[in-house]
Amino acid sequence: MIARGPGVEGTTVGRWHAIAAVAPVFVVTRVAIFFAATSATDSQVYYQYGVAARVSSVGTLFREYDAEYPQLAVLFSAGVGLVADVLPAGAERVIAARPSFPADTGTARFQVALGLVLGAIDLGVLLLIAHLGRKLQPNDPRTQTWRLGLYVAGTAALGPILYDRLDLVVGAVALVSVIALVSSRPIVAYALLTAGVGFKLVPAVLLPLFVVAAAVQRAGRFWPAFAREIVIALVVFALWPGLSILFGGGDRAFVYMKYHAERGVELGSVYAAPLLAQDASVGYAFGGYVVRGAAADRVAKVAQILTIVGVGLSFLVAARALRRCGSADRVSVVVAGCVLTWLVFILTGKVGSPQYLLWVAPLVPLLPLRTRAERVRAVGFVGAGLLATLTYPYLWPAVHGAPVPNQPETWAGPTPLGFVLLLARWGAIVVLTGWLALRLWKFDHRAPFTDVPRTKCGGHP
């Protein structure tokens, strides 16, 4: 994939230097998160889905119930339930220090199992980042340590939801897909992304970028290769709707899309603060806090258009950089394009849940870190995670405000502190998104992202 040179990485000490440097912080933060800091809210929903799927089947569940998650997420929850079944008696007591320890034993055991499964994925992601970091900077243990440190710090900043939400799985799928892509296995990458779509829809927006990257890697002219990759990607992607209909509920296989289409502007979204500064209130619907008002309904519709336009523009920016890159830069350029695309999706979407940052957490450490300025900006992602965690769960009452008397499930809206949190959180993401877009737009193959030996990209004109 990328050439490696002689140096410290040729020794066992060099290979493990970065992991050894971050291991103490990784262990301490993960122990604290698992035993005491996890908020444990969404896992209760996953538990119910897992039980329903195991009692009957995934297809039956989708035919009889308006599911919120795709089929593979339900299967994953059922698998976690199997892990919970084999835990020793009393295992649920190990998470008794969590803020919301459930009274139901079955739910508590599921939460323990979910934490163990996500913890294993978390460790796997750390090792994969270490592997790619050695390839990006084979003779630079300091930068390799920086990459691992960014992952440990970024995910720790989102600690209360790290082992409670399925979103880390989405980021892990993207990371493995990138590895397959830059290892000249585009069909495997398409298949992994397609599986990710069956888990949560958002990996679908990365598929066009992967097609461009795969075409750039092929020898010969770009456009014939691009057309070929489009056909291959569409054939692989077609497996998702086909298998979903066949095994996942027939004509109700995609009922979860209706659920998300009908959702309003979520309280944590970028649109919430401007709307609530006017005549709007906070309500509760679709399992979350939403902004109520005529303007909010209009914004929810416009947001869908803005998301499509924004994701399309981010794709064009990333595709331009990919066509100009060298093979030594391809990992960082692909990763930067993925992060940019997902940040734009998060920024323009009507639902701005904090766990969405877990999608990009495994990818951010693989961004270019050649200069001090690049490292400072990458640390900005940790800051964005901290602001998201302050917003939810720690200072969430300041965001939704006080209950409105005589109006059930209605809140007044953010306090001054709540407005500051929302504006600071989204301001940080806007700055990071703008930096990444500018970095890709101004990409020059003569100023590489990485410091390894370089060859020209793919041979295309």
C-alpha positions as CSV (number, residue, x, y, z in Angstrom):
1,M,0.0,0.0,0.0
2,I,2.6,2.5,1.1
3,A,6.3,2.1,1.0
4,R,8.2,1.8,4.3
5,G,11.7,3.0,5.1
6,P,14.3,1.9,7.6
7,G,14.4,3.2,11.1
8,V,13.0,2.7,14.5
9,E,9.9,0.9,13.1
10,G,12.1,-2.0,12.1
11,T,12.4,-3.0,15.8
12,T,9.8,-4.5,18.1
13,V,10.2,-1.5,20.4
14,G,9.4,0.8,17.5
15,R,6.3,-1.1,16.5
16,W,4.8,-0.9,19.9
17,H,6.1,2.5,21.0
18,A,2.9,4.4,20.2
19,I,0.5,1.9,21.6
20,A,2.6,1.6,24.9
21,A,2.5,5.4,25.1
22,V,-1.3,5.7,25.1
23,A,-2.2,2.4,26.7
24,P,-2.4,3.7,30.3
25,V,-4.8,6.6,29.3
26,F,-6.8,4.2,27.2
27,V,-7.2,1.7,30.0
28,V,-8.1,4.3,32.7
29,T,-10.6,6.1,30.5
30,R,-12.3,2.9,29.3
31,V,-12.6,1.5,32.8
32,A,-14.2,4.7,34.1
33,I,-16.6,4.9,31.1
34,F,-17.6,1.2,31.4
35,F,-18.2,1.0,35.1
36,A,-19.4,4.5,36.0
37,A,-19.7,7.2,33.3
38,T,-22.0,5.6,30.6
39,S,-25.3,7.3,30.4
40,A,-27.2,4.1,29.4
41,T,-30.3,5.5,27.6
42,D,-30.4,4.1,24.0
43,S,-29.2,0.7,25.1
44,Q,-32.6,0.1,26.7
45,V,-34.1,0.5,23.2
46,Y,-31.6,-1.9,21.7
47,Y,-32.4,-4.4,24.4
48,Q,-36.1,-4.4,23.4
49,Y,-35.3,-4.8,19.7
50,G,-32.9,-7.7,20.4
51,V,-35.5,-9.5,22.5
52,A,-38.2,-9.0,19.9
53,A,-35.9,-10.3,17.1
54,R,-34.9,-13.4,19.2
55,V,-38.5,-14.2,20.2
56,S,-39.7,-14.2,16.6
57,S,-37.5,-13.0,13.7
58,V,-36.2,-9.8,12.2
59,G,-38.7,-10.0,9.4
60,T,-41.6,-10.5,11.8
61,L,-40.4,-7.5,13.8
62,F,-40.4,-5.2,10.8
63,R,-43.8,-6.5,9.5
64,E,-45.5,-5.9,12.9
65,Y,-43.7,-2.8,14.3
66,D,-42.5,0.6,13.0
67,A,-38.8,-0.1,13.7
68,E,-36.4,2.8,14.2
69,Y,-33.2,1.0,13.1
70,P,-32.2,-1.0,10.0
71,Q,-32.1,-4.8,10.1
72,L,-28.4,-5.3,10.8
73,A,-28.6,-3.0,13.9
74,V,-31.5,-5.2,15.2
75,L,-29.4,-8.4,14.5
76,F,-26.5,-6.8,16.3
77,S,-28.7,-6.1,19.3
78,A,-29.8,-9.7,19.2
79,G,-26.2,-10.8,19.2
80,V,-25.5,-8.7,22.2
81,G,-28.4,-10.4,23.9
82,L,-26.7,-13.7,23.3
83,V,-23.5,-12.4,25.0
84,A,-25.7,-11.2,27.9
85,D,-27.1,-14.7,28.3
86,V,-23.6,-16.3,28.9
87,L,-22.5,-13.7,31.5
88,P,-22.1,-15.1,35.0
89,A,-24.8,-14.6,37.5
90,G,-24.7,-11.2,39.1
91,A,-22.6,-9.6,36.3
92,E,-25.1,-6.7,36.1
93,R,-23.8,-5.4,39.4
94,V,-20.5,-4.3,37.9
95,I,-22.3,-1.3,36.4
96,A,-24.2,-0.3,39.6
97,A,-22.2,3.0,39.8
98,R,-23.6,4.2,36.5
99,P,-25.9,7.3,36.7
100,S,-29.0,5.4,35.5
101,F,-28.6,1.8,36.7
102,P,-31.8,0.0,35.5
103,A,-34.0,-1.9,37.9
104,D,-34.7,-4.6,35.3
105,T,-32.0,-7.3,35.5
106,G,-32.3,-8.2,31.8
107,T,-31.7,-4.6,30.7
108,A,-28.8,-4.3,33.1
109,R,-27.1,-7.5,31.8
110,F,-27.7,-6.3,28.2
111,Q,-25.9,-3.1,29.1
112,V,-22.9,-5.0,30.5
113,A,-22.8,-7.1,27.3
114,L,-23.1,-4.1,25.0
115,G,-20.3,-2.4,26.9
116,L,-18.1,-5.5,26.4
117,V,-18.8,-5.8,22.7
118,L,-18.3,-2.1,22.0
119,G,-15.2,-2.2,24.1
120,A,-13.8,-4.9,22.0
121,I,-14.6,-2.9,18.8
122,D,-13.0,0.1,20.5
123,L,-9.8,-1.8,21.1
124,G,-9.8,-3.1,17.5
125,V,-10.1,0.4,16.1
126,L,-7.2,1.5,18.2
127,L,-5.0,-1.3,16.8
128,L,-6.1,-0.6,13.2
129,I,-5.2,3.1,13.7
130,A,-1.8,2.0,15.0
131,H,-1.3,-0.2,12.0
132,L,-2.2,2.5,9.5
133,G,-0.2,5.1,11.4
134,R,2.9,3.0,11.0
135,K,2.3,3.0,7.3
136,L,1.7,6.7,7.0
137,Q,4.8,7.7,9.0
138,P,7.0,4.6,9.2
139,N,9.9,6.4,10.8
140,D,7.9,8.8,13.1
141,P,6.8,7.3,16.4
142,R,5.8,10.7,17.6
143,T,3.2,11.3,15.0
144,Q,2.0,7.7,15.4
145,T,1.5,8.4,19.1
146,W,-0.3,11.6,18.2
147,R,-2.8,9.6,16.0
148,L,-3.6,7.2,18.8
149,G,-3.8,9.9,21.3
150,L,-6.4,11.7,19.2
151,Y,-8.5,8.6,19.0
152,V,-8.3,7.9,22.7
153,A,-9.0,11.6,23.7
154,G,-11.7,12.1,21.1
155,T,-13.7,9.0,22.1
156,A,-13.1,9.7,25.8
157,A,-14.6,13.2,25.3
158,L,-17.7,11.4,24.2
159,G,-17.4,8.9,27.1
160,P,-21.0,8.9,28.4
161,I,-22.3,7.6,25.0
162,L,-19.3,5.7,23.8
163,Y,-20.5,2.3,25.1
164,D,-24.2,3.1,25.0
165,R,-24.7,3.9,21.2
166,L,-24.1,1.8,18.1
167,D,-22.4,4.7,16.3
168,L,-18.9,3.6,17.0
169,V,-19.7,0.5,14.9
170,V,-20.5,2.8,12.0
171,G,-17.1,4.5,12.3
172,A,-15.3,1.2,12.6
173,V,-17.0,0.0,9.4
174,A,-15.8,3.1,7.6
175,L,-12.3,2.6,8.9
176,V,-12.1,-1.0,7.7
177,S,-13.7,0.0,4.4
178,V,-10.9,2.6,3.9
179,I,-8.3,0.0,4.6
180,A,-9.8,-2.3,2.0
181,L,-10.1,0.5,-0.5
182,V,-6.5,1.7,-0.3
183,S,-5.3,-1.9,-0.3
184,S,-6.8,-2.2,-3.9
185,R,-9.8,-4.2,-2.8
186,P,-12.6,-1.9,-3.9
187,I,-15.3,-4.6,-4.1
188,V,-14.6,-5.5,-0.5
189,A,-14.8,-1.8,0.4
190,Y,-18.2,-1.5,-1.3
191,A,-19.5,-4.6,0.4
192,L,-18.4,-3.3,3.8
193,L,-20.1,0.1,3.2
194,T,-23.2,-1.7,2.0
195,A,-23.2,-3.7,5.2
196,G,-22.8,-0.5,7.1
197,V,-25.9,0.9,5.4
198,G,-27.8,-2.1,6.6
199,F,-26.7,-1.1,10.1
200,K,-27.2,2.7,9.8
201,L,-27.9,4.5,6.6
202,V,-25.2,7.2,6.7
203,P,-22.3,5.1,5.1
204,A,-24.2,5.4,1.9
205,V,-23.1,9.0,1.4
206,L,-19.4,7.8,1.3
207,L,-20.0,5.4,-1.6
208,P,-19.5,7.9,-4.4
209,L,-16.2,9.0,-2.9
210,F,-15.1,5.4,-2.7
211,V,-16.0,4.9,-6.4
212,V,-13.7,7.9,-7.4
213,A,-10.9,6.7,-5.2
214,A,-11.1,3.2,-6.7
215,A,-11.1,4.6,-10.2
216,V,-8.1,6.7,-9.5
217,Q,-6.2,3.7,-8.3
218,R,-6.8,1.8,-11.6
219,A,-4.2,1.9,-14.4
220,G,-5.4,3.7,-17.6
221,R,-7.7,6.6,-18.2
222,F,-9.9,7.8,-15.4
223,W,-13.4,8.1,-17.0
224,P,-13.6,4.5,-18.3
225,A,-12.3,3.3,-14.9
226,F,-14.9,5.5,-13.2
227,A,-17.7,4.1,-15.3
228,R,-16.6,0.6,-14.5
229,E,-16.5,1.3,-10.8
230,I,-19.9,2.8,-10.8
231,V,-21.4,-0.4,-12.2
232,I,-19.5,-2.6,-9.8
233,A,-20.5,-0.4,-6.8
234,L,-24.2,-0.4,-7.8
235,V,-24.3,-4.1,-8.2
236,V,-22.8,-4.6,-4.8
237,F,-25.0,-1.9,-3.3
238,A,-28.1,-3.5,-4.7
239,L,-27.6,-6.4,-2.3
240,W,-28.8,-4.2,0.5
241,P,-32.4,-3.5,-0.7
242,G,-32.7,-7.0,-2.1
243,L,-31.7,-8.9,1.1
244,S,-33.6,-6.4,3.2
245,I,-36.8,-7.1,1.4
246,L,-36.2,-10.9,1.2
247,F,-35.3,-11.4,4.9
248,G,-36.1,-8.2,6.6
249,G,-39.8,-7.6,6.4
250,G,-40.9,-7.6,2.8
251,D,-42.7,-4.4,1.8
252,R,-42.1,-3.0,5.3
253,A,-38.3,-3.6,5.2
254,F,-37.7,0.2,5.0
255,V,-40.3,1.4,7.5
256,Y,-37.5,3.1,9.5
257,M,-37.1,5.6,6.7
258,K,-40.6,6.9,7.3
259,Y,-39.7,7.2,11.0
260,H,-36.8,9.5,10.3
261,A,-38.5,11.4,7.5
262,E,-41.2,12.5,9.9
263,R,-38.9,13.7,12.6
264,G,-38.7,17.4,13.2
265,V,-35.8,19.7,14.0
266,E,-34.0,18.0,16.9
267,L,-33.0,20.2,19.8
268,G,-29.3,19.5,19.4
269,S,-29.2,20.4,15.7
270,V,-27.5,23.4,14.2
271,Y,-30.9,25.0,13.5
272,A,-32.2,24.8,17.0
273,A,-30.6,27.9,18.6
274,P,-31.7,30.3,15.8
275,L,-35.3,28.9,15.9
276,L,-35.5,29.0,19.7
277,A,-34.3,32.6,19.7
278,Q,-37.6,33.4,18.0
279,D,-41.1,32.2,18.8
280,A,-40.6,28.5,19.4
281,S,-40.7,26.0,22.2
282,V,-39.2,22.6,22.9
283,G,-41.4,19.4,22.8
284,Y,-40.8,15.7,22.9
285,A,-41.4,13.4,20.0
286,F,-39.8,10.4,18.3
287,G,-37.9,9.6,21.4
288,G,-36.1,12.9,21.6
289,Y,-36.4,16.7,22.2
290,V,-37.6,18.7,19.2
291,V,-38.2,22.3,18.3
292,R,-41.9,23.1,17.9
293,G,-43.3,25.9,15.7
294,A,-44.3,26.7,12.1
295,A,-40.8,27.9,11.3
296,A,-39.3,24.6,12.6
297,D,-41.6,22.6,10.3
298,R,-40.4,24.6,7.3
299,V,-36.7,24.3,8.3
300,A,-37.1,20.5,8.7
301,K,-38.1,20.3,5.0
302,V,-35.4,22.8,3.8
303,A,-32.7,20.9,5.9
304,Q,-33.2,17.8,3.7
305,I,-32.4,19.9,0.6
306,L,-29.4,21.5,2.3
307,T,-28.1,18.1,3.2
308,I,-28.2,16.9,-0.3
309,V,-26.5,20.0,-1.7
310,G,-23.9,20.1,1.0
311,V,-23.0,16.4,0.7
312,G,-22.8,16.8,-3.1
313,L,-20.4,19.8,-2.8
314,S,-18.2,18.0,-0.3
315,F,-18.0,15.1,-2.7
316,L,-16.9,17.3,-5.5
317,V,-14.2,18.9,-3.3
318,A,-12.9,15.5,-2.1
319,A,-13.1,14.0,-5.6
320,R,-11.0,16.9,-7.0
321,A,-8.3,16.3,-4.3
322,L,-8.3,12.5,-5.0
323,R,-7.7,13.1,-8.7
324,R,-4.7,15.3,-7.9
325,C,-3.2,13.1,-5.2
326,G,-0.2,10.8,-5.2
327,S,-0.4,7.2,-4.0
328,A,1.4,8.1,-0.8
329,D,-1.3,10.6,0.1
330,R,-4.3,8.5,-0.8
331,V,-5.1,7.2,2.7
332,S,-5.1,10.7,4.1
333,V,-7.1,12.2,1.2
334,V,-9.7,9.4,1.3
335,V,-10.0,9.8,5.1
336,A,-10.2,13.6,4.8
337,G,-13.0,13.3,2.2
338,C,-14.9,10.9,4.4
339,V,-14.7,13.1,7.4
340,L,-15.6,16.2,5.4
341,T,-18.7,14.4,3.9
342,W,-19.9,13.2,7.3
343,L,-19.3,16.6,9.0
344,V,-21.4,18.3,6.3
345,F,-24.1,15.7,6.7
346,I,-24.1,16.3,10.5
347,L,-23.9,20.0,10.1
348,T,-26.8,20.4,7.6
349,G,-29.1,17.6,9.0
350,K,-32.2,18.2,11.1
351,V,-31.0,15.8,13.8
352,G,-27.7,16.7,15.4
353,S,-27.2,14.0,18.0
354,P,-23.8,14.1,19.8
355,Q,-23.2,10.4,19.1
356,Y,-22.8,11.3,15.4
357,L,-19.2,12.4,16.1
358,L,-18.5,8.8,16.8
359,W,-18.7,8.2,13.1
360,V,-15.7,10.3,12.4
361,A,-13.8,9.4,15.6
362,P,-11.9,6.5,14.1
363,L,-11.0,8.5,11.0
364,V,-9.9,11.9,12.4
365,P,-6.6,10.4,13.7
366,L,-5.6,9.6,10.1
367,L,-6.0,13.2,8.9
368,P,-2.7,15.0,7.9
369,L,-0.7,15.8,11.0
370,R,2.6,17.1,9.5
371,T,2.6,20.5,11.0
372,R,1.8,22.0,14.4
373,A,-1.2,23.9,12.9
374,E,-2.7,20.6,11.6
375,R,-2.3,19.0,15.0
376,V,-4.0,21.9,16.7
377,R,-6.9,21.8,14.3
378,A,-7.2,18.0,14.8
379,V,-7.3,18.5,18.5
380,G,-10.3,20.7,17.7
381,F,-12.3,17.5,17.2
382,V,-11.6,16.6,20.8
383,G,-12.9,20.0,21.8
384,A,-16.0,19.5,19.7
385,G,-16.6,16.2,21.5
386,L,-16.2,17.8,24.9
387,L,-18.7,20.5,23.9
388,A,-21.1,17.8,22.7
389,T,-20.8,16.0,26.0
390,L,-21.3,19.1,28.0
391,T,-24.5,19.8,26.0
392,Y,-25.7,16.2,26.5
393,P,-25.9,14.7,29.0
394,Y,-24.3,16.9,31.6
395,L,-25.9,20.3,31.0
396,W,-28.9,19.1,29.0
397,P,-31.5,20.8,31.4
398,A,-29.9,24.2,30.5
399,V,-30.5,23.3,26.8
400,H,-34.1,22.3,26.9
401,G,-35.0,24.8,29.7
402,A,-37.7,24.7,32.3
403,P,-41.0,22.9,31.9
404,V,-43.9,25.1,30.7
405,P,-46.7,25.1,33.3
406,N,-49.9,23.3,32.2
407,Q,-48.4,22.1,29.0
408,P,-47.3,18.5,29.1
409,E,-44.0,17.6,27.5
410,T,-43.2,21.2,26.7
411,W,-40.2,23.2,27.8
412,A,-39.3,26.9,27.5
413,G,-36.1,26.4,25.6
414,P,-32.5,27.1,26.3
415,T,-31.2,29.3,29.1
416,P,-28.4,31.7,28.3
417,L,-25.9,28.9,29.2
418,G,-27.8,26.5,26.9
419,F,-27.6,29.0,24.0
420,V,-23.8,29.4,24.6
421,L,-23.4,25.6,24.5
422,L,-25.3,25.1,21.3
423,L,-23.5,28.0,19.5
424,A,-20.1,26.9,20.8
425,R,-20.6,23.3,19.8
426,W,-21.8,24.0,16.3
427,G,-19.3,26.9,15.9
428,A,-16.5,24.4,16.5
429,I,-17.9,22.0,13.9
430,V,-18.3,24.8,11.4
431,V,-14.7,25.8,11.8
432,L,-13.4,22.2,11.5
433,T,-15.6,21.6,8.4
434,G,-14.4,24.8,6.8
435,W,-10.7,24.0,7.5
436,L,-11.0,20.5,6.1
437,A,-12.8,21.7,3.0
438,L,-10.2,24.3,2.4
439,R,-7.4,21.8,3.0
440,L,-8.8,19.5,0.3
441,W,-9.6,22.2,-2.1
442,K,-6.1,23.6,-2.0
443,F,-4.5,20.2,-2.1
444,D,-1.3,20.2,-4.1
445,H,0.5,16.9,-4.8
446,R,3.8,18.8,-4.5
447,A,3.0,19.5,-0.8
448,P,2.2,16.0,0.4
449,F,0.0,15.0,3.4
450,T,2.5,12.4,4.5
451,D,6.3,12.1,4.5
452,V,6.8,8.7,2.9
453,P,8.3,8.0,-0.6
454,R,5.9,9.1,-3.3
455,T,4.8,8.0,-6.7
456,K,2.4,9.6,-9.0
457,C,-1.3,8.6,-8.5
458,G,-2.6,5.9,-10.8
459,G,-1.2,7.1,-14.1
460,H,-4.3,9.0,-15.2
461,P,-4.1,12.0,-17.4
